[in-house]
Amino acid sequence: MKFVDEFRDPAAISQTAEEIRRIADPGRHYRLMEVCGGHTHAIYRFGLKDLLPENVELVHGPGCPVCVLPMGRIDDGLAIAQQPNVIFTAFGDMMRVPGANGSPLEHKARGMDVRIVYSPADALKLAENNPGKHVMFFAIGFETTAPSTALTLLRARDKGVRNFSIFCNHVTIIPAIRAILDSPDMRIDAFLGPGHVSTVIGCRPYTWIAENEHKPIAVSGFEPLDLLQSIVMALRQLNAGRAEVENQYQRVVPWNGNQAALRAMAQVFELRPYFEWRGLGFISQSALRIKDEFSEWDAEYRFQVPGVRVTDPKAAQCGEVLKGVLKPSQCKLFGNECTPEHPIGALMVSSEGSCAAYFNYEYRKSAELVGIGA
Amino acid sequence: MATIAAPTKLRFRDAQVEMAHGAGGKASRRLVEGLFAPLLFGADSAEPLGDAAHLDFDGTRIAITTDSFVVRPLRFPGGSIGELAVNGTVNDLAVSGARAEALVVSYVLEAGLPTPVLEAEVRAMGEAARNAGVLIVSGDTKVVEYGKADGMYITTAGIGRAIPGLRMSPRSVRPGDQVILSGPIGDHGITILLARGDLDLESDLRSDTRPVLPFVEALVEVASPGLRWMRDPTRGGLATSLNELARDCGLGIVLREDWIPLRDAVRGACELLGLDPLHIANEGQFVAVLAPEFAELALDALQRTPGGEDAAIIGEVRDAPAATVLGIAPYGGTRVIDMLVGDPLPRIC
């Protein structure tokens, strides 16, 4: 398969892993944060930690949109869907995320009209095909998915589709990175930058991390070889005392981002003064809302939204895990009360959450590595 | 003298039935082990739960099983609900080590189902039964209101004769045993997903629905004494079947992920949708565990069976990690391969 196989080539992977072991200074401990949940998932899915020396530590970042969404927002979305004739639509990622009274899937099992869509455009099509119903799209994601939400809203306006609205939960990545850097218990040496987000925003927005915070950042793709190459880039910078923005994912990420996508976002969205992040708390100017001129398609404007606030269980240490202070398995609830099937904390909810990825792929591995067919 | 059973304390605590309880993964297992087994089979049922039961009637070993089919759409590339209803039950008997002799069938039909649609499925069942060498001997029909049954649901039950000399059980599995798979995984599940038309993805994939008895017989012929365990990895995929085995035998099952046969179209769809092909349903594949000295013979026999050309040894049984399935990449990275949790849901963001 093109664009996949060459980045999973065993020989190239082994070679790059060897390079990491060679350049990692044994007298030093490296803490690299992969910002994106997709990276976390890939690191565990492909067993990349097995290839790294002990002094190269990967810390899992906040870049999982499902994980950082406060539970109250799910309840707000479900409250809208409880009104007559409303169809709740969302990506598959959202379907198992628990609100205070159950996940969208559990509400579906109790009779709510809940549909999985693969893009906001599918939700719009559903609205056009069901003129007697109102279709609400539960929008989540960083800058990766926000442009398609914006374009869909513009299309709804142009076509005059009035039985369609968006419940906007889009967030932006830079304030989250800033919150992590500002955190007093922050101990990160360098970042692996989010690949998909950067296809939209480009690399330029990260320059402050290098220039002001003196932390190297390597924007990374999602295949095993991408991640290992990005680690090489970060280690080389750290060893040389450099702090720059490097782009490992050049085949997809343009330095200046995708201008058409950024224009669509700017046309439709504006920054919220503040927004709550699960595990991180309130962060100012970290999320998007729909501009007033599009309020006809804004579910928060069209419907009574209860504004539910649900505090996470005190025993769950999601914030510490999210900031890289604790490893998933060091949380008191991990693996007993909190599992992917019955998630309590945010990071166990999505398969890209670091706790779920750790639970699914890592947790029961035995200490000794078992090799076959070598 | 009959005694009244003491009330059994149930381990099943889920508040309501979810789609996940029917998806063949962890939730399904919880439902069966926590509610059905203690109330229906007795709490102290010692045997691990298989897809079919073997009963002894005065020295004759009879296998019996049942399965319901609720697929949407009713027809899809490579098969249809009628064909599945025959092959699914015949296959459950086959992997339990039995040759199907007769089936009975129940139809739940939705009012408004066009006769040509029904006729096509009944014809498909007849043809599949002839192809599998099994008789359909009795049946029942119920009709429910319009909008209640996705057109039609079919339940079949099958009875068969145990193949003599086979003594398979998860408990007979030993470290060093080899895991053999009959061919590429995920064709059926991805075909159905694409046939629903929600994805705007196209491919020339076809369901792999077929009887697996020829594979079973090929192995019985050359490797009967070394045959420890067989399964047709349907809902929940290969990962779920092997996790059930790992749990039942308490051993580790270590797979070389690059040895698992997989078509590019299935791989591509799974990459796009964030699904794991090991969790995708199959309808005509077959996985077996054999003693190492029989593995090459068995592989050769499978590859010579029509439809088994892509059969491969995909891994082996190890002492550790206990009760776990582990995947190893060719470059040495490892991951735990868990059972399916819930329904496979595509990841987008």
Interface residues (C-beta under 8 A of the other chain):
Chain A: M1 V4 P10 I13 S14 A17 Y44 R45 F46 G47 L48 K49 D50 L51 P65 V66 F91 G92 D93 M95 R96 L105 E106 K108 A109 R110 I116 V117 Y118 S119 D122 I140 G141 F142 T144 T145 P224 P340 E341 S350 S351 E352 N360 Y361 E362 Y363 R364 K365 S366 E368 L369 V370 G371 I372 G373
Chain B: Q16 V17 E18 M19 A20 K26 A27 D198 L199 D200 G252 V254 R256 D258 W259 D264 R267 G268 E271 G274 G315 E316 R318 A320 P321 A322 T324 L326 G327 I328 A329 P330 Y331 G332 G333 T334 R335 V336 D338 V341 G342 L345 P346 R347 I348 C349
